[in-house]
Amino acid sequence: MPAQGARETGLAETLLAQGSLSQEQYNKLKLEAMNTGQPVEKLALGYNFVDETAVARAKAEYYKIPYVNLRETGVSPEALNQFSEQVARRYLAFPFDLDKVSNALSVALANPLDLAAIEFLQAKSGKKIAPFLASQADIVKAIDEKYAQSLSTEVVAALKETGGHVVQTVDLAKIGEVIREAPIAKIVSTVLDFAMKARASDVHIEPGEEQTRVRYRIDGILHEKLVLPKNVHEAVVSRIKILADMKIDEKRVPQDGRFNFKSGTEEVDLRVSSLPTVNGEKVVMRLLKKSGEVPTLPALGLRGRALRNLETSALVPHGIILITGPTGSGKTTTLYAILTRINTPRVNIVTLEDPVEYQIAGINQVQVNPQAGLTFASGLRSFLRQDPNIIMVGEIRDKETTELAIQASLTGHLVFSTLHTNSASGALPRLLDMEAEPFLLASSMTCVMAQRVLRKICDECKEAYSPLPEVAEDVKQVLGPMYEGWKKEHGEQLTLYRGRRCDKCGDTGYKGRIGIFEVLLVTEKVGKLILEHAPASSIEKAAVEDGMVLMKQDGYFKALEGITSIEEVLRVAQT
């Protein structure tokens, strides 16, 4: 073990190498530590040069002990049950995983060099202790949350009730047994109840070799919250499949199903998908709120010129409006918001979706059914005989759907759809690749909008800060001439915002989501470029000259306003 002086110097050097300290801060800490004899860790925290997480990461690297982020790591109920809350608080130790094969208990420690504490925990649990390093604040928070009435403890109680008995092989003769398996039903209910409380959009139940992990997608990011023993996996999956009216004896092919779940006064519709993997069936559940209203376009984050251009395009009686973006970027929600905006008794709106996520009064919504021959292409062909004014097709996937959408728009219909492209300008060459006729595309296309969703900074723990010079310069370059207008209104000093992390946002610094957008109007200039088979870059340049605000620019403006962080914008909009 390094001597005290060497440890202090080594810790400071590690913080410097990790980029947590500047050279100036490092020099100051080193000098003061030598003069006062105070630990570098205490000095760095006292000056607010670093936070506890950065110190913990540096200590882990220096001492060659694995670091664990308890905010992002699932907790095994069996591990949590190895020693009491009192013991955990006394030794600042938190058990989070148990390997039954090696009999090793993974424990997060604020001081993993305390050999006496490790020996005591080993004797108390009867397990071999695998020490991990975590910050003291994270350990205290984990003890507060996980030993209280929470997800893990409720599951611990249910696992005790199983008495080691689980349904290993479920066939048709054992359906009733699975349904009556009260502890398993309780585990599933607890997992879903937590998902609703945490505002999760999806729940992933993923089997591994030794255990099953449960992850929740909250504000677009997956968080591992729970680790289950592998012997209950099949029983949990069977319970979900029964609820979703899926075949429990079929494990070789993917399946889909759905069911409703109610917690308190809130009810959700769950879309269930199962997928066979080498370690067992993986299940993903998508949560759709039944009581949730379709948000307005401004509530989604559309504003200014982008909002005006989209609303103007949506009020034209014919043409094609495309919403583009990757999976999970909120395209369907935006389409619903537009349809709600233009839905009146005077128009006939029909939609073809896969699946129907929101039911809107006054709109004729149809679910795609490929097994019955109802595809996007065949459905669109049938729609034209239903005297529609407005048609929404869930996605343009092939040449046939593209041609039908163009024909529908040219015969006086307003057509909405989605397309998987990275930018608004990229949609037009993509349609040409699907063999759309350039002259027909140029005359039928009205507007293309690209979007992404990013996390909003938590209002409860939001704080302002001055960015590094290189970040400030990047903001100025991306915004270009628009930055001058911003500077005139808000002053020379550039201020950004971030979340400090609090209980209200689940210790993430973010709560809720908002969109960033770019709306490309197909003007005469853009139409000529389509006829010339121009690349996406040329189309984008022409659109920017006409006043289009790019997605990244929209994101930077939202960061300057304190709606989101610059890191979030770079995460979702970096090209």
C-alpha positions as CSV (number, residue, x, y, z in Angstrom):
1,M,0.0,0.0,0.0
2,P,1.4,3.4,-0.9
3,A,2.6,5.7,1.9
4,Q,0.3,8.7,2.9
5,G,2.2,11.3,1.0
6,A,2.5,9.1,-2.1
7,R,-1.2,8.4,-1.9
8,E,-2.2,12.1,-1.8
9,T,0.1,12.9,-4.8
10,G,-1.1,9.9,-6.7
11,L,-4.8,10.8,-6.1
12,A,-4.2,14.3,-7.4
13,E,-2.3,13.0,-10.4
14,T,-5.1,10.6,-11.2
15,L,-7.8,13.4,-11.0
16,L,-5.6,15.4,-13.3
17,A,-5.2,12.5,-15.8
18,Q,-9.0,11.9,-15.8
19,G,-9.6,15.5,-16.7
20,S,-11.4,16.2,-13.4
21,L,-8.8,18.8,-12.4
22,S,-7.2,21.5,-14.5
23,Q,-3.4,22.0,-14.3
24,E,-3.9,25.2,-12.2
25,Q,-6.2,23.4,-9.8
26,Y,-3.8,20.5,-9.5
27,N,-0.8,22.8,-8.7
28,K,-2.9,24.6,-6.0
29,L,-4.0,21.4,-4.3
30,K,-0.5,19.8,-4.3
31,L,1.0,23.0,-2.8
32,E,-1.7,23.3,-0.1
33,A,-1.6,19.6,0.8
34,M,2.2,19.9,1.3
35,N,1.8,23.0,3.5
36,T,-1.2,22.1,5.6
37,G,-1.0,18.3,5.6
38,Q,-4.7,18.0,4.7
39,P,-5.8,15.3,2.3
40,V,-6.1,16.1,-1.3
41,E,-9.6,14.6,-1.3
42,K,-10.8,17.0,1.4
43,L,-9.2,20.0,-0.2
44,A,-10.6,19.3,-3.7
45,L,-14.1,18.8,-2.4
46,G,-13.8,21.9,-0.2
47,Y,-12.9,24.1,-3.2
48,N,-15.6,22.5,-5.3
49,F,-13.0,21.5,-7.8
50,V,-14.6,18.0,-8.1
51,D,-17.6,16.1,-6.8
52,E,-17.6,12.9,-4.7
53,T,-18.2,10.8,-7.8
54,A,-15.0,12.0,-9.5
55,V,-13.0,11.4,-6.3
56,A,-14.4,7.9,-6.0
57,R,-13.5,7.1,-9.6
58,A,-10.0,8.4,-9.1
59,K,-9.5,6.4,-5.9
60,A,-10.8,3.3,-7.6
61,E,-8.3,3.7,-10.5
62,Y,-5.4,4.5,-8.1
63,Y,-6.0,1.6,-5.7
64,K,-6.9,-0.8,-8.6
65,I,-10.3,-1.5,-7.1
66,P,-13.3,-1.7,-9.4
67,Y,-15.7,1.3,-9.2
68,V,-19.5,0.9,-9.2
69,N,-22.1,3.6,-9.9
70,L,-24.9,2.6,-7.6
71,R,-27.3,5.0,-9.4
72,E,-27.1,2.9,-12.6
73,T,-26.5,-0.6,-11.2
74,G,-29.3,-3.0,-10.5
75,V,-29.6,-4.5,-7.0
76,S,-30.1,-8.1,-6.4
77,P,-32.8,-8.7,-3.7
78,E,-30.8,-11.8,-2.5
79,A,-27.7,-9.7,-2.1
80,L,-29.6,-7.0,-0.1
81,N,-30.8,-9.7,2.2
82,Q,-27.3,-10.8,3.3
83,F,-26.9,-8.2,6.1
84,S,-29.1,-5.7,7.8
85,E,-29.5,-2.0,7.3
86,Q,-27.8,-1.3,10.6
87,V,-24.7,-3.2,9.5
88,A,-24.7,-1.4,6.1
89,R,-24.9,2.0,7.8
90,R,-22.2,1.2,10.4
91,Y,-19.6,0.1,7.8
92,L,-20.9,2.3,4.9
93,A,-21.2,-0.9,2.9
94,F,-24.0,-1.7,0.4
95,P,-24.4,-5.3,-1.0
96,F,-25.7,-5.2,-4.6
97,D,-25.0,-8.6,-6.3
98,L,-24.6,-12.2,-5.3
99,D,-22.8,-14.8,-7.5
100,K,-24.1,-18.2,-6.3
101,V,-21.5,-20.1,-8.3
102,S,-18.4,-18.5,-6.6
103,N,-20.4,-17.6,-3.4
104,A,-19.1,-14.0,-3.9
105,L,-21.1,-11.1,-2.5
106,S,-20.4,-7.8,-4.4
107,V,-20.3,-4.9,-1.8
108,A,-19.8,-1.2,-2.5
109,L,-17.6,0.4,0.1
110,A,-16.7,4.0,0.8
111,N,-13.3,2.7,2.2
112,P,-12.5,-0.7,0.6
113,L,-9.1,-0.6,2.3
114,D,-10.7,-1.2,5.7
115,L,-9.8,-4.9,6.0
116,A,-11.4,-5.3,9.5
117,A,-14.8,-4.2,8.0
118,I,-14.4,-6.6,5.1
119,E,-13.6,-9.5,7.5
120,F,-16.7,-8.7,9.6
121,L,-19.0,-8.5,6.6
122,Q,-17.6,-11.9,5.4
123,A,-18.3,-13.5,8.7
124,K,-21.8,-11.9,8.9
125,S,-22.9,-13.0,5.5
126,G,-21.0,-16.2,5.2
127,K,-19.9,-15.1,1.7
128,K,-16.7,-14.1,0.1
129,I,-16.7,-10.3,-0.1
130,A,-15.8,-8.8,-3.5
131,P,-15.1,-5.1,-2.7
132,F,-16.1,-2.3,-5.0
133,L,-15.5,1.4,-4.5
134,A,-18.4,3.9,-4.5
135,S,-18.8,7.5,-3.2
136,Q,-20.1,7.8,0.4
137,A,-23.1,9.9,-0.8
138,D,-24.1,7.2,-3.3
139,I,-23.8,4.4,-0.6
140,V,-25.9,6.4,1.9
141,K,-28.5,7.1,-0.7
142,A,-28.6,3.5,-1.8
143,I,-29.1,2.3,1.8
144,D,-31.9,4.9,2.3
145,E,-33.7,3.9,-0.8
146,K,-33.2,0.1,-1.0
147,Y,-33.6,-0.9,2.6
148,A,-36.8,1.2,2.8
149,Q,-40.1,0.1,1.3
150,S,-38.9,-0.1,-2.3
151,L,-38.7,-2.2,-5.4
152,S,-35.9,-4.5,-4.1
153,T,-37.4,-5.2,-0.6
154,E,-40.9,-6.0,-2.0
155,V,-39.3,-8.4,-4.4
156,V,-37.2,-9.9,-1.5
157,A,-40.3,-10.6,0.4
158,A,-41.9,-12.3,-2.6
159,L,-38.8,-14.4,-3.3
160,K,-38.9,-15.6,0.3
161,E,-42.5,-16.7,-0.3
162,T,-41.5,-18.9,-3.2
163,G,-39.6,-21.0,-0.7
164,G,-37.2,-21.9,-3.5
165,H,-40.0,-23.4,-5.6
166,V,-40.5,-21.9,-9.1
167,V,-42.1,-23.1,-12.3
168,Q,-39.2,-24.3,-14.3
169,T,-41.0,-25.8,-17.3
170,V,-44.4,-24.5,-18.0
171,D,-46.8,-26.4,-20.3
172,L,-50.5,-26.2,-20.9
173,A,-51.2,-28.4,-18.0
174,K,-49.5,-26.0,-15.6
175,I,-51.2,-22.8,-16.7
176,G,-53.3,-22.7,-13.6
177,E,-50.3,-23.3,-11.4
178,V,-48.5,-20.3,-12.8
179,I,-51.6,-18.0,-12.5
180,R,-51.9,-19.0,-8.8
181,E,-48.2,-18.5,-8.1
182,A,-48.8,-15.6,-5.7
183,P,-45.2,-14.6,-5.1
184,I,-44.5,-14.5,-8.9
185,A,-47.6,-12.4,-9.5
186,K,-46.5,-10.1,-6.7
187,I,-43.0,-9.7,-8.4
188,V,-44.6,-8.8,-11.7
189,S,-47.0,-6.4,-10.1
190,T,-44.2,-4.7,-8.2
191,V,-42.0,-4.4,-11.3
192,L,-45.0,-2.7,-13.2
193,D,-46.0,-0.5,-10.3
194,F,-42.5,0.8,-10.0
195,A,-42.4,1.5,-13.8
196,M,-45.5,3.7,-13.5
197,K,-44.2,5.6,-10.5
198,A,-40.8,6.1,-12.2
199,R,-42.5,7.4,-15.4
200,A,-40.9,4.6,-17.4
201,S,-41.8,4.2,-21.1
202,D,-40.5,0.6,-21.4
203,V,-39.6,-2.3,-19.1
204,H,-36.9,-4.8,-20.2
205,I,-36.6,-8.2,-18.5
206,E,-33.4,-9.7,-19.8
207,P,-32.1,-13.2,-18.9
208,G,-28.3,-13.7,-18.4
209,E,-26.3,-16.8,-17.7
210,E,-26.6,-16.5,-13.9
211,Q,-29.4,-13.9,-13.3
212,T,-32.0,-11.8,-14.8
213,R,-31.8,-8.0,-14.9
214,V,-34.7,-5.6,-15.0
215,R,-34.1,-2.3,-16.8
216,Y,-36.4,0.7,-17.1
217,R,-36.3,3.3,-19.9
218,I,-36.9,6.6,-18.2
219,D,-36.7,9.8,-20.2
220,G,-35.2,7.8,-23.1
221,I,-32.3,6.3,-21.0
222,L,-32.2,2.7,-19.7
223,H,-31.6,2.3,-16.0
224,E,-30.9,-1.1,-14.4
225,K,-33.0,-1.2,-11.2
226,L,-33.2,-4.8,-10.2
227,V,-31.5,-8.1,-10.6
228,L,-33.5,-11.3,-10.1
229,P,-32.3,-14.9,-9.5
230,K,-32.3,-16.9,-12.7
231,N,-34.5,-19.6,-11.2
232,V,-37.6,-17.3,-11.2
233,H,-37.1,-16.0,-14.8
234,E,-39.3,-18.6,-16.5
235,A,-42.1,-18.1,-14.0
236,V,-42.0,-14.3,-14.3
237,V,-42.1,-14.5,-18.1
238,S,-44.9,-17.1,-18.0
239,R,-46.9,-14.8,-15.8
240,I,-46.5,-11.9,-18.2
241,K,-47.3,-14.0,-21.2
242,I,-50.6,-15.2,-19.6
243,L,-51.6,-11.6,-18.8
244,A,-50.8,-10.7,-22.4
245,D,-52.7,-13.7,-23.9
246,M,-49.5,-15.1,-25.4
247,K,-48.6,-18.8,-25.8
248,I,-46.6,-19.8,-22.8
249,D,-45.5,-23.1,-24.3
250,E,-44.1,-21.4,-27.4
251,K,-40.5,-20.3,-26.7
252,R,-38.9,-20.7,-30.1
253,V,-40.4,-17.7,-32.0
254,P,-41.0,-14.0,-31.0
255,Q,-44.5,-13.2,-29.8
256,D,-46.6,-10.0,-29.3
257,G,-49.4,-9.3,-26.9
258,R,-51.0,-6.7,-24.8
259,F,-52.9,-6.2,-21.5
260,N,-54.0,-3.4,-19.1
261,F,-52.5,-2.7,-15.7
262,K,-54.0,-0.4,-13.0
263,S,-52.1,1.1,-10.1
264,G,-54.2,3.4,-7.9
265,T,-56.2,5.6,-10.2
266,E,-53.8,5.4,-13.1
267,E,-54.3,2.8,-15.9
268,V,-51.8,1.9,-18.6
269,D,-52.0,-0.2,-21.7
270,L,-48.9,-2.5,-22.0
271,R,-47.6,-3.8,-25.4
272,V,-45.6,-6.9,-24.7
273,S,-42.9,-8.4,-27.0
274,S,-41.0,-11.6,-26.3
275,L,-37.8,-12.7,-28.0
276,P,-36.0,-16.0,-27.7
277,T,-32.3,-15.6,-26.7
278,V,-29.6,-18.1,-25.8
279,N,-30.2,-17.5,-22.1
280,G,-34.0,-17.6,-22.3
281,E,-36.9,-15.4,-23.4
282,K,-36.4,-11.7,-23.2
283,V,-39.5,-9.6,-22.6
284,V,-40.0,-5.9,-23.3
285,M,-43.1,-4.1,-22.2
286,R,-44.1,-0.7,-23.6
287,L,-46.3,1.4,-21.3
288,L,-48.9,3.6,-23.0
289,K,-51.0,5.8,-20.7
290,K,-54.7,5.4,-21.3
291,S,-55.6,8.6,-19.6
292,G,-52.8,10.6,-21.3
293,E,-53.9,13.4,-23.6
294,V,-52.2,14.1,-26.9
295,P,-49.8,17.0,-26.3
296,T,-50.0,20.2,-28.3
297,L,-47.3,21.1,-30.8
298,P,-45.8,23.9,-28.6
299,A,-45.8,21.4,-25.6
300,L,-43.6,19.1,-27.7
301,G,-41.1,21.9,-28.2
302,L,-42.1,23.4,-31.6
303,R,-42.0,27.2,-31.7
304,G,-41.2,30.2,-33.9
305,R,-40.7,29.8,-37.6
306,A,-40.6,26.0,-37.4
307,L,-44.1,25.9,-35.8
308,R,-45.5,28.4,-38.2
309,N,-44.2,26.5,-41.2
310,L,-45.5,23.2,-40.0
311,E,-49.0,24.5,-39.1
312,T,-49.2,26.3,-42.5
313,S,-48.3,23.1,-44.3
314,A,-50.8,21.1,-42.3
315,L,-53.6,23.5,-43.4
316,V,-52.9,23.0,-47.1
317,P,-55.6,20.6,-48.4
318,H,-53.2,18.4,-50.4
319,G,-49.6,17.3,-50.4
320,I,-47.2,15.1,-48.3
321,I,-45.8,16.0,-44.9
322,L,-43.1,13.7,-43.6
323,I,-41.8,13.4,-40.0
324,T,-38.3,11.8,-39.9
325,G,-36.0,10.5,-37.2
326,P,-34.7,7.3,-35.7
327,T,-36.8,4.9,-33.7
328,G,-37.9,6.4,-30.4
329,S,-37.6,10.0,-31.5
330,G,-41.3,10.8,-31.0
331,K,-42.4,10.8,-34.6
332,T,-45.8,9.2,-33.9
333,T,-46.5,11.5,-31.0
334,T,-45.9,14.5,-33.3
335,L,-48.2,13.0,-35.9
336,Y,-51.0,12.6,-33.3
337,A,-50.5,16.2,-32.2
338,I,-50.8,17.5,-35.8
339,L,-53.9,15.4,-36.4
340,T,-55.5,16.6,-33.2
341,R,-54.8,20.2,-34.3
342,I,-56.5,19.8,-37.7
343,N,-59.3,17.4,-36.6
344,T,-62.7,18.9,-37.2
345,P,-66.2,17.5,-38.1
346,R,-65.7,18.9,-41.7
347,V,-62.9,16.5,-42.6
348,N,-62.6,12.7,-42.9
349,I,-59.3,11.6,-41.3
350,V,-58.2,7.9,-41.6
351,T,-55.0,6.5,-40.2
352,L,-53.1,3.2,-40.8
353,E,-50.8,2.5,-37.8
354,D,-48.5,-0.2,-36.4
355,P,-49.7,-0.2,-33.7
356,V,-52.4,2.3,-32.7
357,E,-50.8,4.0,-29.7
358,Y,-53.4,6.7,-28.9
359,Q,-57.1,6.5,-29.7
360,I,-58.4,9.9,-30.9
361,A,-62.1,10.7,-31.0
362,G,-63.3,11.6,-34.5
363,I,-60.5,9.9,-36.3
364,N,-60.8,6.5,-38.1
365,Q,-57.8,4.5,-36.9
366,V,-56.8,1.2,-38.5
367,Q,-54.3,-1.4,-37.2
368,V,-51.9,-3.0,-39.6
369,N,-52.4,-6.8,-39.9
370,P,-49.8,-8.4,-42.3
371,Q,-51.1,-11.9,-41.5
372,A,-54.5,-10.9,-42.8
373,G,-53.0,-9.1,-45.8
374,L,-53.5,-5.6,-44.4
375,T,-50.2,-3.8,-45.0
376,F,-49.3,-0.1,-45.3
377,A,-49.5,-0.4,-49.1
378,S,-52.8,-2.4,-49.3
379,G,-54.4,-0.3,-46.6
380,L,-53.5,2.9,-48.3
381,R,-55.0,1.6,-51.6
382,S,-58.3,0.8,-49.7
383,F,-58.3,4.2,-48.0
384,L,-58.7,6.0,-51.3
385,R,-62.1,4.4,-51.6
386,Q,-63.2,5.7,-48.2
387,D,-63.6,9.3,-49.4
388,P,-60.8,10.7,-47.1
389,N,-59.6,14.3,-46.8
390,I,-56.5,13.4,-44.7
391,I,-54.6,10.2,-44.6
392,M,-51.9,9.2,-42.1
393,V,-49.7,6.2,-42.9
394,G,-47.5,5.0,-40.1
395,E,-44.4,4.6,-42.1
396,I,-43.2,4.7,-45.7
397,R,-41.1,1.5,-46.1
398,D,-41.1,0.6,-49.7
399,K,-41.5,1.6,-53.3
400,E,-45.2,0.7,-53.5
401,T,-46.2,2.8,-50.4
402,T,-44.1,5.7,-51.7
403,E,-45.9,5.6,-55.1
404,L,-49.4,5.4,-53.5
405,A,-48.7,8.2,-51.1
406,I,-47.6,10.5,-54.0
407,Q,-50.6,9.5,-56.1
408,A,-52.9,10.2,-53.1
409,S,-51.4,13.7,-52.6
410,L,-51.7,14.5,-56.3
411,T,-55.4,13.6,-56.3
412,G,-56.3,16.1,-53.6
413,H,-55.5,14.3,-50.4
414,L,-53.3,15.5,-47.5
415,V,-50.9,12.7,-46.6
416,F,-48.9,12.3,-43.4
417,S,-46.2,9.7,-42.8
418,T,-42.9,8.9,-41.2
419,L,-39.5,8.0,-42.6
420,H,-36.3,6.8,-40.9
421,T,-33.6,9.4,-41.9
422,N,-31.2,11.4,-39.8
423,S,-32.2,14.8,-41.1
424,A,-35.0,16.6,-43.0
425,S,-32.9,17.1,-46.1
426,G,-31.9,13.4,-46.1
427,A,-35.6,12.3,-46.6
428,L,-35.8,13.6,-50.2
429,P,-32.8,11.6,-51.6
430,R,-34.1,8.6,-49.6
431,L,-37.5,8.8,-51.4
432,L,-35.6,9.0,-54.8
433,D,-33.7,5.9,-53.8
434,M,-37.2,4.2,-53.4
435,E,-37.6,5.0,-57.1
436,A,-40.0,7.9,-56.6
437,E,-40.3,10.0,-59.8
438,P,-38.4,13.3,-59.2
439,F,-41.0,15.5,-60.9
440,L,-43.9,13.9,-59.0
441,L,-42.0,14.1,-55.7
442,A,-41.1,17.8,-56.3
443,S,-44.8,18.7,-56.9
444,S,-46.3,16.5,-54.2
445,M,-44.0,17.1,-51.2
446,T,-45.0,20.0,-49.0
447,C,-42.9,19.8,-45.9
448,V,-40.3,17.5,-44.2
449,M,-39.6,17.7,-40.5
450,A,-36.8,16.0,-38.6
451,Q,-36.8,15.6,-34.8
452,R,-35.1,14.1,-31.8
453,V,-36.2,14.0,-28.1
454,L,-33.9,14.9,-25.3
455,R,-34.2,15.2,-21.6
456,K,-35.2,18.4,-19.8
457,I,-33.2,19.7,-16.9
458,C,-34.9,19.1,-13.5
459,D,-36.5,22.4,-12.4
460,E,-35.9,21.5,-8.7
461,C,-32.1,21.2,-9.0
462,K,-31.3,23.4,-12.0
463,E,-28.1,25.6,-11.7
464,A,-26.4,28.0,-14.0
465,Y,-22.7,27.9,-14.9
466,S,-20.2,29.5,-17.2
467,P,-19.0,27.1,-19.9
468,L,-15.4,26.4,-20.8
469,P,-14.1,28.7,-23.6
470,E,-14.1,25.9,-26.1
471,V,-17.7,25.1,-25.4
472,A,-18.7,28.7,-25.7
473,E,-16.9,29.0,-29.0
474,D,-18.7,25.9,-30.3
475,V,-22.1,27.4,-29.4
476,K,-21.2,30.6,-31.3
477,Q,-20.0,28.7,-34.3
478,V,-23.1,26.4,-34.5
479,L,-25.6,29.3,-34.1
480,G,-23.7,31.5,-36.5
481,P,-25.4,34.9,-37.3
482,M,-28.3,33.9,-35.0
483,Y,-26.0,34.2,-32.0
484,E,-25.6,38.0,-32.5
485,G,-29.4,38.4,-32.1
486,W,-29.2,36.3,-28.9
487,K,-26.3,38.4,-27.6
488,K,-28.1,41.6,-28.2
489,E,-31.1,40.4,-26.1
490,H,-29.2,38.5,-23.3
491,G,-25.8,40.1,-23.1
492,E,-22.2,39.1,-23.8
493,Q,-21.9,36.6,-21.0
494,L,-22.8,33.1,-22.1
495,T,-24.6,31.0,-19.5
496,L,-25.5,27.3,-19.6
497,Y,-27.5,25.1,-17.2
498,R,-27.3,21.7,-15.6
499,G,-29.0,19.6,-13.0
500,R,-27.3,19.1,-9.7
501,R,-29.3,15.8,-9.1
502,C,-32.0,15.5,-6.5
503,D,-34.7,13.1,-5.3
504,K,-37.3,14.7,-7.5
505,C,-35.5,13.6,-10.7
506,G,-34.3,10.2,-9.4
507,D,-30.8,11.6,-9.0
508,T,-30.3,12.1,-12.7
509,G,-30.5,15.9,-13.0
510,Y,-33.2,15.5,-15.7
511,K,-37.0,15.2,-15.6
512,G,-39.3,15.0,-18.6
513,R,-38.5,15.3,-22.3
514,I,-38.8,17.8,-25.1
515,G,-38.2,17.7,-28.8
516,I,-35.7,19.6,-31.1
517,F,-36.8,20.1,-34.7
518,E,-35.9,21.3,-38.1
519,V,-38.7,22.0,-40.6
520,L,-37.8,22.0,-44.3
521,L,-40.4,23.6,-46.6
522,V,-40.2,22.2,-50.2
523,T,-40.0,25.6,-52.0
524,E,-39.4,26.1,-55.7
525,K,-35.6,26.2,-55.0
526,V,-35.7,22.9,-53.2
527,G,-38.0,21.4,-55.9
528,K,-35.4,22.2,-58.6
529,L,-32.7,20.4,-56.5
530,I,-35.0,17.3,-56.3
531,L,-35.3,17.3,-60.1
532,E,-31.5,17.5,-60.3
533,H,-31.1,14.6,-57.9
534,A,-29.0,16.9,-55.7
535,P,-27.4,15.5,-52.5
536,A,-28.9,16.1,-49.0
537,S,-26.1,18.6,-48.2
538,S,-27.2,20.9,-51.2
539,I,-30.8,20.7,-50.2
540,E,-30.0,21.5,-46.6
541,K,-27.9,24.5,-47.7
542,A,-30.8,25.8,-49.8
543,A,-33.2,25.4,-46.9
544,V,-30.9,27.2,-44.4
545,E,-30.7,30.1,-46.9
546,D,-34.5,30.2,-46.8
547,G,-34.4,30.5,-43.0
548,M,-34.5,26.9,-41.7
549,V,-33.2,26.4,-38.2
550,L,-31.2,23.1,-37.9
551,M,-31.9,20.6,-35.1
552,K,-28.6,21.2,-33.4
553,Q,-29.2,25.0,-33.5
554,D,-32.7,24.5,-32.0
555,G,-31.1,22.3,-29.3
556,Y,-28.5,25.0,-28.5
557,F,-31.1,27.6,-28.1
558,K,-33.0,25.4,-25.7
559,A,-29.7,24.8,-23.8
560,L,-29.2,28.6,-23.6
561,E,-32.7,29.0,-22.2
562,G,-32.1,26.4,-19.5
563,I,-34.6,23.9,-20.9
564,T,-31.9,21.2,-21.5
565,S,-28.1,20.8,-21.1
566,I,-25.6,21.2,-23.9
567,E,-24.5,17.5,-23.2
568,E,-28.0,16.3,-24.0
569,V,-28.1,18.2,-27.3
570,L,-24.7,16.7,-28.3
571,R,-25.9,13.2,-27.3
572,V,-28.9,13.2,-29.6
573,A,-28.0,15.7,-32.3
574,Q,-24.4,15.0,-33.0
575,T,-23.8,14.2,-36.6
